[in-house]
């Protein structure tokens, strides 16, 4: 990234380190502002990013890069901590609650009323900030003119960190543990004064583990409908830029919003993980902030820059690569579509027969034309240890490994070597005739690229809790042995399969720890003949060669930091041959860094373990360990949280601990031990 200092930015920017924003109930939210110098004379639009990740320290560097840049282009920027987070007063009780949305509307109203704002506002954000930008937009607050939502979803149940296809995701525990650690952290006394200790103790008194809440809503109910804009897309009436990456967990939502929103909209999907695209990894990163400025210039200032005439979708068509858990750069090219669904994408149906995938080089057999065969699979519970994380949060080595490590426990269907290159853009669909020998079962499907050397790179995948075959609201147990026809939508993707490679579909009965397996081992029987796969095929188009190129990634020069303890990221699978125990270990240790301008040392370390004993479905365990620490002069605080999630055939069990320290003195210690019934999960 190219960092621009104050001399290279279009206009000077004044930073306001801390401001209190009063809510109507008396609570005060803490904000940080970037105000263009000339906004004092000519009021400008204001852009809000509203998240719980501590504006003072945790997101400080990112905020400086992003908001200083946007402010220099004529926007007042506000980075506000949610109620109960960072330096804001109050208690944070859960994600996306109605109070959060009411607070956001009050913050927007406060911004619009300031002398440096012309009354026009926008919201932007990544992940949580993208979620609530969409949620608030659906409430139509006065003055809101546009939204930029990065790595966000329109469907909190079916396409978020909690559940996928009615299956419990392993990242549900990971994410709950992250927020458990965040919610126990204190505000900064340099900003809130002597009140810091009382605010901290209030947070510690009310802290709870959200995994308990999320596990008590195992089906799609009103809890998940709240905040899911897919319940009524028409509620959004402002322009939306929707952004994600193929290594992110939220790329599917971009396509749905392009299809269902009825406002000016633009979709952008690169090769990136859960990051802003100007900091995108795997690369190439792009000049995303330039795109945001163009979007806001058009819809907040009315400047005729033509963004409404550009393609609705820009996507990175990924070239074939060898399987690796980390890529510095993902080779490919940009492609575009003027609308979505696109007439340039044709669903090509492929038939299944034992070991074979038919219809890529010749017309697909008609339904029933292939001979029927019944193929059984009972996958080992360890199948999925090489799947990578559901969402690659920061491009650690957490992408899928060579799928040959997984394919031995699955049903495989391979095409012949391709005679010519194949490109897909969209969501593959798997239709199966399948039976199970237990009332609760799941199916996982992977679409992979098999190279001439037989290395297997996963392209996309999907999972389905078969009790949810008719919907997520009211699942029904299976009748063991009965054949059901089910549809499984795989994640959206753009990928190239070169000539000479093979296309592989793999079907398994488990996918741990990406998704929590059924309560007991299951044998699936797949009936070929009528089972099929449909691929969203898109031929290369000359029009893509003339696309407007993205600029190079750039942002404002951040304030200086120094490294006290280095970053340590890693992921490994350990199989103990003596105990037959397999463990996936994921380490995201951001080390300790010193924020020089506020003289603060910040420590942020998380480790996760997912363990099981082969063939023992009651042995599954997810565990996390998080440390957060803050130090300045003689002020030193630290929190240590640990969580364990296990399950038997009838219940989940969550055990957690929290210890908080001021200096070397432990000032708080809490324990949780909860049992939550399994409900067809």
N, C-alpha and C positions, 0 to 999 in steps of 0.2 A: 504494500500500500504506500502511496505517496502522501506524506504528511505535509500539510500547508501551514506555515506559521502566519502570524497576524499580518505580515506585510503582503502575503500572497492571497489572502482571503478578500472577497469583494468589498467588505465593509467592516469597520471595527465592531466588536461585540463586548458588552459589559456583562460580567458574570455576577449573579447574586447567589452567594453560597447557601443561604438559608432564608426561607420566608415561611411564616405561618399562614395557612389558609383556613379560615374558620368555617366549620360546618354548622348547619342550623340547629343541631342538637348540642352544641357547645364543644364538641371534639375539634381539635386542630390537627390538620394534616401538614406535613413538612414537605416543602418544595424547594427545588433548585431552578434558577432561571438563567436564561441566556437572552439578553435584550440587545438588539441592534442599536447602535448609538443614535441613528437617525430616527428610531421609533419614538424618541422623546418629542420630535417635531411632527412626524407623520406616522400615525398609528398603523399597525400592521397586523396580519393574521397571527393567531397563536396556535402552536402545535403541542399537544399533551401526550406524554408517555407516562402511564399510570400502572406501576408494578410494585411488588413487595421486596425487591432484591437490593435494598439499601443503597440509595443514591449517594450517600456520604462516602462509601468505600467500595463495596463489592462491584458496582457497575460504573464506578467513577471514570475509569479510563475509557470505556466504551461510550459513556455519555459525553465526555469531552470531545472525542473524535466526531461523534454524530451531531450533537446539538449545537456545538460551536459552529460547525460547518453550515448547518441549516440556517442558524441565526444570521450568519454572514451573508446569506442569500435573501434576507428580508423576512424572516419569520421569528417571532418571539417563541422560544422553546421552553417548556416546563417539564421537568422530571420530578414527579410527585410520588412519595411512598404511600402505599395503601394504608388505611387505618390499621394500627397495631403492628406495623412493620417499620424497619429502619428507624427514623426519628419521629415518626407520626405517633400521635396519641391513640388510645383505644386498644382494642384487641382484635386480632385477625382470627376468625373462627373457622373459615373454610374458603375454598376457592370459588369465585364468581357468585357470591351471595348477592341478594337484592340490595343490601346496604352498600356494597361496593359500587354497584351501578348508580345508586342515588348519589353517593359521594362524588363519582366521576362527573355527573351532571352538574353538581354544585361547584366543582372545581372549574369546569368549562364556563359556567356562569360567572365565576369570580374572575377568570382570565378575561372574558369578554368585556367586563366592566372596568378594567384597568385603563388608564389614559394612554398607554402605549399599544393597546389592542383596538382594532377597528370593529370588533364585534363578531368577526368571522373566526371560527376555530376548526381544528382537525384533531384526529387522534391517530397515533401510529404506535407500533410496538411489535416485538418478537415474542412468540409464545404467549405468556399470560397477557402481555400488553396487546398482542394481536387479538386474542380472545375477547378481552373486554372492549376493545375498539369496535368490534363487530356487534357485541351485545349492546353497547351504549347506542350505537348507530340505529339499532332496531327500535330504540325508545324515542328516536327522533327529537333530540334536544334542540332547542332554538339555537341557530347560529352555526351548528355543525355542518361543515361543507364538504368533507372528504375523509377517507380512511385509508391507511396503509397497514395491512395485516400480514405479518411475516410469521411463518411456522405456526399457524393457528388453525382451528377447526370450526366447522359449522354444526358438528354433531358430537356432543359431549359423551354420549354412551358408545356409539358404534365406531367412533374414529378419534379416540383420544388415548391418553396414557393408561387408562384403566382397563378397558375391555376391547376385544377385537373379535368380531364374529361370535359374540356371546361367551368368549373364553377370557379368563382372567389373565392379564399380561403381567409378566415379571416386573416390568417397569412401574407397575402400580405401587409395589413395595419401594422401589428405588426412589420414586418421586415423593411418596409420602414421607420417607425418611429424610429426604432433602428439606422438605418444608418443616418437619419436626425440628430439625436443627436450626433452620432460619428463625422459627417462631420463638425460640428460646434465647435469642440474642438481644443485647441491650441497645438502647440508643446511645449516641455519642454525647458525653457530658460537655464537650466543647460547644455544642449547639443548644442542648436542652437545659444545661446548667445542673443545679443540685437535684433537680427532679428525676435525673436519670435512674437513680437506684430504685425509687418508688415505681417508675414505669417498668423497669426490668422485673421487679418482684411481682408486679401485677401480671406481666406476661407469663412468668413462670407459674404463677398460681392458676392461670387459665389454660395453659398449654395442654393440648391433647394430640393424640396420634390419629391423623386423618385416615390412615388405612382402615381403622375400625369403621369409620363412617362409610367409606367407599365400599367396603365388603358387605355392608348391610343393605346395599342396593345392587343386587346381582343381575337384575333385569332392567329393561328400559321402563322407568317410571317417571313421576313428576319431578323427582330430584334431578334427573338427567335432562329432562325436557327443558327445565329452566336454564336459560343461557345458551340453548341450542338454536341458532338462528334458522336451522333447517325446518323448524316447526312452522315458520312463516317467513319465507324469503322476501315477500312483498313488504314486510315492515321496514326494510332498508331502502331508503330513497336517496342516498348520497353516493357519489362515485367511490368505487372500491378497487384498490390495487391489492391483489392476493399473491403472496410469494411463498415459495418453499424450495426444498432441494430433494434430490432423489435419495440421499442418505439421511434425510430428516424423516420424522414420523408423520408428517402432516401434508404430504403432497396430494393425497386424494381430494382434500377439501378444495383445493384450487380448481379442479375440474368441475366439481359440483357447483361451486359458486359461479363459475363462468356459465354453466348451463342454466342455472335457476334464478340468479339475480336479474332484475330488469332495470338496471342502472348502467351508466358508463362503467366499464370494468376492464381490468387488464390482469392477466395471469402471467407469472414469471416463475419458471422452475429451472434451477441449475443443478450442478452435480453436488451441491453443498450438503453439509450436515446441519445441525440445529444452530445456525448462525445467521447474522445479517450478511447479505451477499457481498458487501464491500470488504468483509472479513472472511469471505467464504473459503471453506476447506471441506473436502478436497477442492482444489482449484479447477478451472480458473475463477478467481474472484473477479467482480466487475465493478464499474463505477456506479454502484447502486444509489449513492446519495445524489448523484446528478439526475437519476431517474425520479427520485422522490421530489427533488426540486421542480422538475418538469411537471410532475403530476399535480403538485400543490399550486404551481404557477397557473396551470390551466383552470383548476377547479376552485381555488380560493381567491385568486387574483383576476381570473378571467382573461389571462394572456393567451392569444391565439397561436399556440405552439404546435397544434396539430396532433396532440396525443390521442385524441378521439378517433383519428383516422388510421392509427397504427394497428398492427395485428392484435387481436384479443389475447392470443397466447403466444409466448415465446418460451421454448423448452430446449434443454440441452440434450441432443441426441447422442447417447453414450456409445462410443466405440467399444468393441470387444476388448477385454483385458484379462490377464491371468488372475486367478483368485488371490486376493491379498486382504488382510484385515485393516490396511491403511494405504491410502493413495495420496501423494502430494498433489498430483493433478490427475484428473480423469479425462482422458482424451475424448474428443467428440466435436460437435458443431451445433450451432444454433439453428433451429427450425421454427416455423411460425404457422399459425392458423388464424384466419380472420374470424372464425366463430367456433364454438364448441357446443355440442358434438360437431365434428368436422366431416364434410362430404369426402374429404381426402383419405379418410380412414375406413377401411373395409374389414369387417369381422370375417375371418376365414376359419371355417370349422374343420377340425382335425379329429379323425376317429381313433379310438383306442382298441388295440388287440394285445394279447400277451407280449409284453416287452416292446411293442411297436407303436409309433405315432404315424398316422396315415394322413396324407392330404396336402403336404407342402410342395411336393414336386409334381403331383398329379391331382386331378379333382378328388375332393374328399368323398369317401364312400357315403352313400345315403344312410340314414338311420335304419338300423336293422340289417344292413348289407353285410357288415362284418360278422363273423361267427361269434356267438356269445360264449364267454368263458367266465368262470368265477375264480377270482384271484384273492387270496387271503393274506393279510399282514397283521402282525402284532409287534409293533415297533418297540425297541428297548426304550426305557424311560430316559436314557441318556441321549437319544436322538434329538438334536437341537443344541448341544453344547458348542457346536461350531457355527451357530446361526448368527452370531453377533447380537447386538442390542436391538430392541424394537426401534429405538431412535438413537442415532449417533449424535451425542450432545455436543461434543467438541472435537471431533475428528481424532479421538484417541484410537488405538488399535482395537476397534469394536465393530468392524464390518465383518460380513460372513467369510469364513475360511473356505478352503477347497471342499466342495460338497461331496467329494468321494468319502470324506469322513462320516457323512450322514447317510449316503445312498444305500449302504448295506442293510439298513433296517427299514427300507421303504420299497414300495412297488415302483418300478421304473418303466417309462415308456419313451423310447428314443425314435427320432426321425432318422432317415437315411442322411448321409452327409449332403449338405445343401449344394446344389449345382450353381446357385447364384445367391448374392447377398439378400438377406431378409431384414427389414426394419419394422419395428412395432412402436406405436404411440397410443397409449391408453391402458385400459384395464382388461387383461385376459380373463376369460370366464371358463370355469371348470364345471361341467355338468356330470354328475355321477349317479349311477344306480348302485346303492350301497346298503349293506346290512351290518349290524353290530350284534355281538353276543352279550351286551350289557345294556341296561336302560339309559345310561349316561355315557356318551362317547364324543370324541372330537375327530375331525379330519384336518390334516395339514397338507397343503399342496405347494410345491415349489416348481417354478419354471427356471431352467438353467441353460447355460451356454456351454456345450461340451467341445473342447478344443481338439485338434488332431492328436495331441499328446495325452488325451483323455482327462486333462485337468478340467474341473467343473466349477464354473462361476455362477452363483445364484443371481438371477436377473430380477425376479420378484417372487412374491409368495402370498399366501392367505391362509387363515385358519377359520374353522367353523365348529362351534358347539352344536352337535347334531340335534340336541333337544330344542335348539333355536331355529330349526329348519324352516318354520313357517312364520318367523318373526321373533323379535326380542322382548315383546311385552308379556306374552303368556307362553313360555316354553312348555313342551310336553315330553315326557319320557319316551324312549324308543321301545318298541316291542321287539325283544331279542329275536333275531332271525328274519324279521320282516324286511323286505327290500323297499327302500325309499329313494325317490329321485330328488336330489338336492342340487342347488346351485351355489357355487363358491366364487365370489369375485376376488381376484387377486389385486394387489396394490397397483395403482397406475404406474406406468414406467415408459421411458423412451430408450430403446436399445437396438443395437446392430448385431445381427448374427452373420458373420462372414461366410462366404462360400467355403466349403470344406468342413465347416463346423456342423454339429448336430444340435437339435433342440431336444431338451429332455424335460419331461414332467415326472415328478416324484410325489407319491402319495404315502403319507404315514399316519399312524394313529396317535402320535404324540409329538410335541415340539418344545420340550423343556430345555432351558428355563424361559424362553421367550414367552411361552404361554403355559399356564398351570395345567397339568394333565388331569384326566378324569379321576374319580376316587379309587378306581381299581383298574387293573390291566384289561384292555379291550382288544378283541380280534375283529378287524374290519374285513368284510368281503365285498370286493368291487366287481360288479358285473360289467364286462366290456360289451362291445356290440353297440349299445345305445349310449354308453358313456362317451363324452367327447370334450374337447378343448377348443375354445374359439380365441384366436389371436387377433388383436387390432392392428392390421397390417397397413403400412403407409409407405408408398413409394417415394424415393428421393425426388425432390422438386427443385427445378431451376430457380424458382422464386426465392428460395431460401438463400441463394448466393448473393442476392441484392439487399439483404436486410441491413438496416441502419446498425452499424457496429456500436457496441457498448463502449463507453469510455474506460480508461484505466481506473482501478479503485483508488479513491482518494478520500481524505478526511482531514479534520483539523489536527494540528499537533497536540497530543495530550500532555498533561502535566507530568513531570518526571516521576519515575518509580525506580527503586533499586531492589535487587533480589537478595533476600536474607537466607532463605532455604529454597533450593531449586524445585521446579515442577517435576512430578513423577507420575506419568500416566502409563498404564499397562493393562494387559488382559491375557490370561493364560488358562488353559484347561489342564487339570491335574487328575490323573487316574491312578489311584493307589491299588496296585495289584494284590497287595496283602489283604486289604479290607474290602476290595471291590467297590470302593467309594469314588465317585467322580465329582469334581468341584470346578466350577467356573469362577475365577477370581477377576474382578474388575476394579482397578485402582484409578481414582481421579484425585490425585493429590496436587493441588495448585501451589503447594509450598507456602512460603512466607514472603511477602513483599512489603516494602516500606513505601508508603505514599508520601513523597517528600514535601508536598505543599501543605499537608495537614499533619505532618510528623506522626503518622500512624502506621504501626505494623499490623498486618492482616494475615491470619493463617486460615486456610480453608482446605480441609482434607476429607475425602470420602473413600471408603472401600466397601465393596459388596462381594458376597459369596453366595453361590447357588450350588447346593450339595444334594446328592442322592446316592443311594446304594442300588446298584443295578438290579432290576426285577422287583424292587421293594417300593411300591407306590406310597407307602406310609412314611418313607424315609425322607421325602422331599423337604428341603429347608432353604429359605432365603434369609440372609443375615446382612446387616449393614452396620457400619461404624463411622461416625462423623465427628470431626473436631472443628470447632470454630473458635478463634481467639483474636483479641484486639489488645494492643499495647501502645501506650503513649506515656512517656515519663514514668510517674509512679502509679498510673492507672493501668490495670491489667485484669482482663476478664477472659474466661474460657468456658465453653460448654462442650460436653462429651455426651453423645447419644448413641445408643445401640438398640437394634431391633432384630427380632427373630420371628419369622412367620413359618409355621408348619401346618400340617393338615392330616387328619385321618379320614375315614370314609364318610363321616357325618359332619365334621366341624373344621373350620380353620382356627388356629390358635396364634394370637399375636402377643408376644412378650417384649417389653421395651423398658429401657432405663434412661434417665436423664440426670446428669450431674453438672452443676454449675459452680464455678469457682470465681472468687474475687481475690486476686493475688494467689496465694497458696491455700486459702481457706475455702473449703467447700461450703457454699451458702444455701444450696438446695440439692435435694436428692429425691427422685421420684421413681416409682415402678408401676408398670402396667401389665396386666395379665387378663386377656379377653378371649372368649370363645364365641365364634360367630358361625351359625349353622350354614352348611352348604345347601344350596337350593338348585339342584340340577346343574351343578358346576363342578 
